[in-house]
Structures are given as structure tokens and as C-alpha cells.
Amino acid sequence: MHWPLSRFAHARIGRERFAAAFALLALAPRVHAQQAARRALPPLELRADVIDPRSSKNGTLQVGLGVNLPLGSYVRLELDGAGGVTRRAAMDHHSGRGDALVRFLLDPFAESSWGLSIGGGMSALFAEGARTREYLVVVADVEAPRVGGIVPALQVGLGGGVRVGLVARAYRRGRR
């Protein structure tokens, strides 16, 4: 059986549909902006670093997390934090490190499967029972071909001693 609706009920249902459609249209740009923001998050990197490995009495071994912020097509700002252990005078101490490095990419659009970058910046080393040490750092990166969604890299440099880092960066299509 069909129940006839009053004119008022038809108008109310029409207004409710209009309001729902208007709300969806109003939210669509916001949802699109959130999806774009998720895609625009800077690529993360995981790393393991050894600083001053040639010394048996002093040296640092740390693992960390960082981000690479594009400062244009050819330049990346790398912000890293790491923690681990520092050996001083044959004793191990907890330590942490923060790096702010700028790298110049020689192949920013990943036209070759291997990539090279050079750069430098500042590093601060915090070790238990010692004063904070700041260092100027110079680095060179070699990025290997990607493995799935990861780009492995080797970073070598100077700053607080010889630095060697193994890095796993998130892959970005057509970019380094």
C-alpha cells in the first residue's frame, strides 16, 4: 500500500536531501586536502650510524629516524635524530644525536637507478656524563636502486670523526 505524503513532508525530505548533498560538497575539498597532505608528508628514513669506528676506545653506534624535506628540485633538508651508545675511555655510555644536513642531489628526478648527493650541516652529540658536542658535518650519499618501497643508501662523511651510515628511505616515484 502506498501512503501519500503531505506536501510538507515532501518539502522536508527535499530540504534534508539538499542539506546532505550540500554537506558532502562542502566536505569534499577538505577530504581532498587531507589526502593531499598525507601524500605531501616528507619521506621518512631509518638509519644506523657508526661515528669514529676506527677507534677502539672511542666511538658511537646509533640508530635513528629522520625526514627529508624538499627545498626545491635539487636540495633536501635532512633532519635526523638517533640514539645508541658511545664508548669513551673503554666505557659505554648512552648517547643521542641530532643532525640538520642539507644535501645537493646530482640526479633529483631518479633518471638513473643509482643516485649521488653531497652536503653538509650541523650535528649535536649528547652523551651520558659528558658535555654536548656540536660538529660541522660534510657527507656524501650513494642511493642504490629501490627495493619495493625502500631506497637503500650509504652515507659517509666527517663530523665528530669518520661517519658511516646505512639508510633506508621511503621511495617517492620519479624523485629522490
C-alpha positions in Angstrom: 0.0 0.0 0.0 1.3 3.5 -0.9 0.9 6.1 1.8 0.6 9.6 0.3 2.9 12.1 1.9 1.8 15.6 2.6 3.3 18.5 0.7 5.1 19.5 3.9 6.7 16.0 4.2 7.8 16.2 0.5 9.3 19.6 1.1 11.1 18.4 4.3 12.6 15.4 2.6 13.7 17.6 -0.3 15.4 20.0 2.2 17.1 17.1 4.0 18.5 15.7 0.8 19.6 19.2 -0.3 21.3 19.7 3.1 23.0 16.3 2.9 24.2 16.9 -0.6 25.4 20.4 0.4 27.3 19.0 3.4 29.0 16.4 1.1 30.0 19.0 -1.3 31.3 21.2 1.5 33.4 18.3 2.9 34.8 17.1 -0.4 37.6 19.8 -0.7 38.5 19.1 3.0 38.8 15.3 2.4 40.9 16.0 -0.8 43.1 18.4 1.1 43.7 15.8 3.8 44.6 13.1 1.2 47.0 15.6 -0.5 48.5 16.4 2.9 49.1 12.7 3.6 50.8 12.4 0.2 52.8 15.6 0.9 54.3 14.3 4.2 58.0 14.2 3.9 59.6 10.8 3.3 60.8 9.1 6.4 64.2 7.4 6.7 65.5 4.8 9.1 69.2 4.8 9.7 72.1 3.1 11.6 75.3 5.1 12.0 78.8 4.5 13.3 80.9 7.5 14.2 84.6 7.2 14.6 84.7 3.4 14.0 88.5 3.3 13.7 89.0 3.9 17.4 88.6 1.0 19.8 88.5 3.3 22.9 86.1 5.9 21.5 83.2 5.6 19.0 79.5 5.8 18.6 76.9 3.4 17.4 73.3 4.7 16.9 70.0 4.0 15.2 67.6 6.8 14.3 64.7 8.2 12.4 64.6 11.2 10.1 62.8 13.1 7.4 63.9 14.6 4.1 62.2 18.0 3.3 62.5 19.1 -0.3 63.9 22.7 -0.6 63.5 22.7 -4.4 64.2 20.1 -7.1 67.9 19.6 -6.3 68.1 20.3 -2.5 66.9 18.2 0.5 67.0 19.2 4.2 67.6 16.1 6.2 66.6 16.2 9.9 67.6 13.2 11.9 67.5 12.0 15.5 69.3 9.0 16.7 70.1 7.2 20.0 72.5 4.5 21.0 75.8 4.0 22.8 79.1 6.0 22.8 82.3 4.4 24.1 84.6 6.7 25.9 87.8 5.5 27.8 86.7 1.9 27.3 83.3 2.5 29.0 79.9 2.5 27.2 77.5 5.5 27.8 74.0 6.2 26.5 74.0 8.8 23.8 71.8 10.7 21.4 72.3 12.8 18.3 70.5 15.4 16.2 71.6 16.2 12.7 70.5 19.0 10.3 72.0 18.4 6.9 71.5 20.0 3.5 72.2 17.7 0.6 72.5 18.6 -3.1 71.2 15.8 -5.4 73.0 15.2 -8.7 70.1 13.2 -10.0 66.9 14.6 -8.3 64.5 13.0 -10.8 65.8 9.5 -10.5 66.7 9.2 -14.1 69.4 6.7 -13.1 68.9 3.8 -10.8 71.8 5.0 -8.7 71.9 8.4 -7.1 74.6 10.6 -5.6 74.3 13.6 -3.3 76.8 15.8 -1.4 76.1 18.0 1.5 76.8 19.3 5.0 75.4 20.8 8.1 75.5 20.6 11.9 75.3 17.7 14.3 75.0 17.7 18.1 76.0 14.6 20.2 74.6 14.2 23.7 76.4 11.5 25.8 75.7 10.5 29.3 78.3 12.0 31.7 79.8 14.3 29.0 79.1 17.8 27.7 77.2 18.2 24.5 79.4 18.4 21.4 78.5 20.2 18.2 80.1 19.4 14.9 80.2 20.7 11.4 79.5 17.7 9.1 80.2 17.0 5.4 78.6 14.0 3.8 78.3 12.1 0.5 75.3 9.8 -0.2 75.1 6.9 -2.7 71.5 5.7 -3.2 71.1 2.2 -4.5 68.2 1.1 -6.8 65.0 0.8 -4.8 63.8 -2.4 -3.2 60.0 -2.3 -3.1 59.0 0.9 -1.4 62.5 1.4 0.1 65.6 3.2 -1.3 68.7 1.9 0.5 71.6 4.4 0.8 75.1 4.6 2.1 76.1 7.9 3.7 79.8 8.6 4.5 81.3 11.8 5.9 83.2 13.6 8.5 81.9 15.2 11.7 83.0 14.1 15.2 85.1 11.6 13.4 84.5 9.4 10.3 80.8 8.8 9.9 79.3 5.8 8.1 75.5 5.4 7.9 73.2 2.8 6.4 69.9 4.5 5.4 66.6 3.2 4.3 64.5 6.0 2.7 60.8 5.8 1.7 60.5 5.6 -2.1 59.0 8.6 -4.0 58.1 7.9 -7.6 60.2 9.9 -10.0 62.1 11.7 -7.2 65.0 11.2 -4.9 
